[in-house]
């Protein structure tokens, strides 16, 4: 019996088999079929080309509620004042 450690595989003799070719061909065929099916599905979508830029009608308001937001939602962020190079020179001289 030949052990795996002593058996050397010649890269010139080992080639991809028919199974690998069939898998690649099946994947290619599946891709083509899915592509065609997606094209058919996209052609079935009905939309109005003339009013494509108009907003869609809805039952709700078109804009958010104009009332002011509660104070709890709007938390002000405080940032440190930015210094210009001239400001930093003035502060370092004191």
PyMOL CGO cylinders between C-alpha atoms (Angstrom):
from pymol import cmd
from pymol.cgo import CYLINDER

trace = [
    CYLINDER, 0.00, 0.00, 0.00, 1.30, 3.46, -0.92, 0.3, 1, 1, 1, 1, 1, 1,
    CYLINDER, 1.30, 3.46, -0.92, 1.28, 6.06, 1.83, 0.3, 1, 1, 1, 1, 1, 1,
    CYLINDER, 1.28, 6.06, 1.83, 0.49, 9.68, 1.06, 0.3, 1, 1, 1, 1, 1, 1,
    CYLINDER, 0.49, 9.68, 1.06, 3.84, 10.87, 2.36, 0.3, 1, 1, 1, 1, 1, 1,
    CYLINDER, 3.84, 10.87, 2.36, 5.89, 8.83, -0.10, 0.3, 1, 1, 1, 1, 1, 1,
    CYLINDER, 5.89, 8.83, -0.10, 3.65, 9.35, -3.14, 0.3, 1, 1, 1, 1, 1, 1,
    CYLINDER, 3.65, 9.35, -3.14, 4.66, 12.39, -5.16, 0.3, 1, 1, 1, 1, 1, 1,
    CYLINDER, 4.66, 12.39, -5.16, 2.17, 13.99, -7.51, 0.3, 1, 1, 1, 1, 1, 1,
    CYLINDER, 2.17, 13.99, -7.51, 3.55, 15.06, -10.86, 0.3, 1, 1, 1, 1, 1, 1,
    CYLINDER, 3.55, 15.06, -10.86, 1.99, 18.46, -11.76, 0.3, 1, 1, 1, 1, 1, 1,
    CYLINDER, 1.99, 18.46, -11.76, 2.42, 17.67, -15.46, 0.3, 1, 1, 1, 1, 1, 1,
    CYLINDER, 2.42, 17.67, -15.46, 0.19, 14.60, -15.17, 0.3, 1, 1, 1, 1, 1, 1,
    CYLINDER, 0.19, 14.60, -15.17, -2.53, 15.92, -12.85, 0.3, 1, 1, 1, 1, 1, 1,
    CYLINDER, -2.53, 15.92, -12.85, -5.17, 17.85, -14.78, 0.3, 1, 1, 1, 1, 1, 1,
    CYLINDER, -5.17, 17.85, -14.78, -8.63, 19.17, -13.96, 0.3, 1, 1, 1, 1, 1, 1,
    CYLINDER, -8.63, 19.17, -13.96, -11.23, 16.52, -14.46, 0.3, 1, 1, 1, 1, 1, 1,
    CYLINDER, -11.23, 16.52, -14.46, -14.50, 16.39, -16.33, 0.3, 1, 1, 1, 1, 1, 1,
    CYLINDER, -14.50, 16.39, -16.33, -16.41, 17.02, -13.12, 0.3, 1, 1, 1, 1, 1, 1,
    CYLINDER, -16.41, 17.02, -13.12, -14.79, 20.44, -12.73, 0.3, 1, 1, 1, 1, 1, 1,
    CYLINDER, -14.79, 20.44, -12.73, -15.65, 21.29, -16.34, 0.3, 1, 1, 1, 1, 1, 1,
    CYLINDER, -15.65, 21.29, -16.34, -19.27, 20.26, -15.82, 0.3, 1, 1, 1, 1, 1, 1,
    CYLINDER, -19.27, 20.26, -15.82, -19.51, 22.36, -12.64, 0.3, 1, 1, 1, 1, 1, 1,
    CYLINDER, -19.51, 22.36, -12.64, -18.15, 25.44, -14.42, 0.3, 1, 1, 1, 1, 1, 1,
    CYLINDER, -18.15, 25.44, -14.42, -20.53, 24.93, -17.36, 0.3, 1, 1, 1, 1, 1, 1,
    CYLINDER, -20.53, 24.93, -17.36, -23.49, 24.47, -14.99, 0.3, 1, 1, 1, 1, 1, 1,
    CYLINDER, -23.49, 24.47, -14.99, -22.60, 27.67, -13.14, 0.3, 1, 1, 1, 1, 1, 1,
    CYLINDER, -22.60, 27.67, -13.14, -22.34, 29.54, -16.45, 0.3, 1, 1, 1, 1, 1, 1,
    CYLINDER, -22.34, 29.54, -16.45, -25.70, 28.21, -17.66, 0.3, 1, 1, 1, 1, 1, 1,
    CYLINDER, -25.70, 28.21, -17.66, -27.35, 29.12, -14.34, 0.3, 1, 1, 1, 1, 1, 1,
    CYLINDER, -27.35, 29.12, -14.34, -25.92, 32.63, -14.57, 0.3, 1, 1, 1, 1, 1, 1,
    CYLINDER, -25.92, 32.63, -14.57, -27.26, 33.11, -18.11, 0.3, 1, 1, 1, 1, 1, 1,
    CYLINDER, -27.26, 33.11, -18.11, -30.70, 31.81, -17.14, 0.3, 1, 1, 1, 1, 1, 1,
    CYLINDER, -30.70, 31.81, -17.14, -30.87, 34.05, -14.08, 0.3, 1, 1, 1, 1, 1, 1,
    CYLINDER, -30.87, 34.05, -14.08, -29.77, 37.04, -16.17, 0.3, 1, 1, 1, 1, 1, 1,
    CYLINDER, -29.77, 37.04, -16.17, -32.50, 36.41, -18.75, 0.3, 1, 1, 1, 1, 1, 1,
    CYLINDER, -32.50, 36.41, -18.75, -35.13, 35.92, -16.06, 0.3, 1, 1, 1, 1, 1, 1,
    CYLINDER, -35.13, 35.92, -16.06, -34.15, 39.17, -14.34, 0.3, 1, 1, 1, 1, 1, 1,
    CYLINDER, -34.15, 39.17, -14.34, -34.44, 40.99, -17.67, 0.3, 1, 1, 1, 1, 1, 1,
    CYLINDER, -34.44, 40.99, -17.67, -37.96, 39.65, -18.14, 0.3, 1, 1, 1, 1, 1, 1,
    CYLINDER, -37.96, 39.65, -18.14, -38.92, 40.65, -14.59, 0.3, 1, 1, 1, 1, 1, 1,
    CYLINDER, -38.92, 40.65, -14.59, -37.58, 44.17, -15.08, 0.3, 1, 1, 1, 1, 1, 1,
    CYLINDER, -37.58, 44.17, -15.08, -39.54, 44.55, -18.33, 0.3, 1, 1, 1, 1, 1, 1,
    CYLINDER, -39.54, 44.55, -18.33, -42.74, 43.62, -16.47, 0.3, 1, 1, 1, 1, 1, 1,
    CYLINDER, -42.74, 43.62, -16.47, -42.37, 46.55, -14.07, 0.3, 1, 1, 1, 1, 1, 1,
    CYLINDER, -42.37, 46.55, -14.07, -44.95, 49.18, -15.00, 0.3, 1, 1, 1, 1, 1, 1,
    CYLINDER, -44.95, 49.18, -15.00, -44.09, 52.77, -14.23, 0.3, 1, 1, 1, 1, 1, 1,
    CYLINDER, -44.09, 52.77, -14.23, -45.12, 56.11, -15.64, 0.3, 1, 1, 1, 1, 1, 1,
    CYLINDER, -45.12, 56.11, -15.64, -42.20, 57.52, -17.60, 0.3, 1, 1, 1, 1, 1, 1,
    CYLINDER, -42.20, 57.52, -17.60, -43.82, 60.96, -18.05, 0.3, 1, 1, 1, 1, 1, 1,
    CYLINDER, -43.82, 60.96, -18.05, -44.35, 61.56, -14.35, 0.3, 1, 1, 1, 1, 1, 1,
    CYLINDER, -44.35, 61.56, -14.35, -41.18, 59.89, -13.16, 0.3, 1, 1, 1, 1, 1, 1,
    CYLINDER, -41.18, 59.89, -13.16, -39.91, 63.13, -11.62, 0.3, 1, 1, 1, 1, 1, 1,
    CYLINDER, -39.91, 63.13, -11.62, -43.19, 63.94, -9.88, 0.3, 1, 1, 1, 1, 1, 1,
    CYLINDER, -43.19, 63.94, -9.88, -43.57, 62.83, -6.27, 0.3, 1, 1, 1, 1, 1, 1,
    CYLINDER, -43.57, 62.83, -6.27, -45.82, 59.87, -5.65, 0.3, 1, 1, 1, 1, 1, 1,
    CYLINDER, -45.82, 59.87, -5.65, -49.24, 60.73, -4.18, 0.3, 1, 1, 1, 1, 1, 1,
    CYLINDER, -49.24, 60.73, -4.18, -49.72, 59.67, -0.60, 0.3, 1, 1, 1, 1, 1, 1,
    CYLINDER, -49.72, 59.67, -0.60, -52.28, 60.00, 2.14, 0.3, 1, 1, 1, 1, 1, 1,
    CYLINDER, -52.28, 60.00, 2.14, -49.82, 61.48, 4.65, 0.3, 1, 1, 1, 1, 1, 1,
    CYLINDER, -49.82, 61.48, 4.65, -48.16, 64.89, 4.66, 0.3, 1, 1, 1, 1, 1, 1,
    CYLINDER, -48.16, 64.89, 4.66, -45.51, 65.46, 2.01, 0.3, 1, 1, 1, 1, 1, 1,
    CYLINDER, -45.51, 65.46, 2.01, -43.14, 67.10, 4.49, 0.3, 1, 1, 1, 1, 1, 1,
    CYLINDER, -43.14, 67.10, 4.49, -42.33, 66.35, 8.10, 0.3, 1, 1, 1, 1, 1, 1,
    CYLINDER, -42.33, 66.35, 8.10, -44.45, 67.96, 10.80, 0.3, 1, 1, 1, 1, 1, 1,
    CYLINDER, -44.45, 67.96, 10.80, -43.65, 71.71, 10.82, 0.3, 1, 1, 1, 1, 1, 1,
    CYLINDER, -43.65, 71.71, 10.82, -43.99, 71.92, 14.60, 0.3, 1, 1, 1, 1, 1, 1,
    CYLINDER, -43.99, 71.92, 14.60, -40.75, 72.50, 16.51, 0.3, 1, 1, 1, 1, 1, 1,
    CYLINDER, -40.75, 72.50, 16.51, -38.96, 69.48, 17.84, 0.3, 1, 1, 1, 1, 1, 1,
    CYLINDER, -38.96, 69.48, 17.84, -39.04, 68.87, 21.58, 0.3, 1, 1, 1, 1, 1, 1,
    CYLINDER, -39.04, 68.87, 21.58, -36.04, 70.00, 23.59, 0.3, 1, 1, 1, 1, 1, 1,
    CYLINDER, -36.04, 70.00, 23.59, -35.23, 66.43, 24.52, 0.3, 1, 1, 1, 1, 1, 1,
    CYLINDER, -35.23, 66.43, 24.52, -34.63, 65.48, 20.89, 0.3, 1, 1, 1, 1, 1, 1,
    CYLINDER, -34.63, 65.48, 20.89, -32.37, 68.40, 20.05, 0.3, 1, 1, 1, 1, 1, 1,
    CYLINDER, -32.37, 68.40, 20.05, -29.37, 68.25, 22.31, 0.3, 1, 1, 1, 1, 1, 1,
    CYLINDER, -29.37, 68.25, 22.31, -26.99, 71.10, 21.54, 0.3, 1, 1, 1, 1, 1, 1,
    CYLINDER, -26.99, 71.10, 21.54, -23.40, 70.18, 21.12, 0.3, 1, 1, 1, 1, 1, 1,
    CYLINDER, -23.40, 70.18, 21.12, -20.79, 72.50, 22.48, 0.3, 1, 1, 1, 1, 1, 1,
    CYLINDER, -20.79, 72.50, 22.48, -17.46, 72.71, 20.79, 0.3, 1, 1, 1, 1, 1, 1,
    CYLINDER, -17.46, 72.71, 20.79, -14.33, 74.49, 21.83, 0.3, 1, 1, 1, 1, 1, 1,
    CYLINDER, -14.33, 74.49, 21.83, -13.70, 77.76, 20.02, 0.3, 1, 1, 1, 1, 1, 1,
    CYLINDER, -13.70, 77.76, 20.02, -11.28, 77.39, 17.20, 0.3, 1, 1, 1, 1, 1, 1,
    CYLINDER, -11.28, 77.39, 17.20, -8.06, 79.31, 17.33, 0.3, 1, 1, 1, 1, 1, 1,
    CYLINDER, -8.06, 79.31, 17.33, -6.35, 80.87, 14.39, 0.3, 1, 1, 1, 1, 1, 1,
    CYLINDER, -6.35, 80.87, 14.39, -2.55, 81.03, 14.29, 0.3, 1, 1, 1, 1, 1, 1,
    CYLINDER, -2.55, 81.03, 14.29, -2.67, 84.71, 15.24, 0.3, 1, 1, 1, 1, 1, 1,
    CYLINDER, -2.67, 84.71, 15.24, -4.84, 83.92, 18.29, 0.3, 1, 1, 1, 1, 1, 1,
    CYLINDER, -4.84, 83.92, 18.29, -2.39, 81.30, 19.51, 0.3, 1, 1, 1, 1, 1, 1,
    CYLINDER, -2.39, 81.30, 19.51, 0.47, 83.80, 19.29, 0.3, 1, 1, 1, 1, 1, 1,
    CYLINDER, 0.47, 83.80, 19.29, -1.47, 86.37, 21.33, 0.3, 1, 1, 1, 1, 1, 1,
    CYLINDER, -1.47, 86.37, 21.33, -2.22, 83.83, 24.06, 0.3, 1, 1, 1, 1, 1, 1,
    CYLINDER, -2.22, 83.83, 24.06, 1.34, 82.55, 24.22, 0.3, 1, 1, 1, 1, 1, 1,
    CYLINDER, 1.34, 82.55, 24.22, 2.76, 86.04, 24.67, 0.3, 1, 1, 1, 1, 1, 1,
    CYLINDER, 2.76, 86.04, 24.67, 0.78, 86.73, 27.86, 0.3, 1, 1, 1, 1, 1, 1,
]
cmd.load_cgo(trace, "trace")
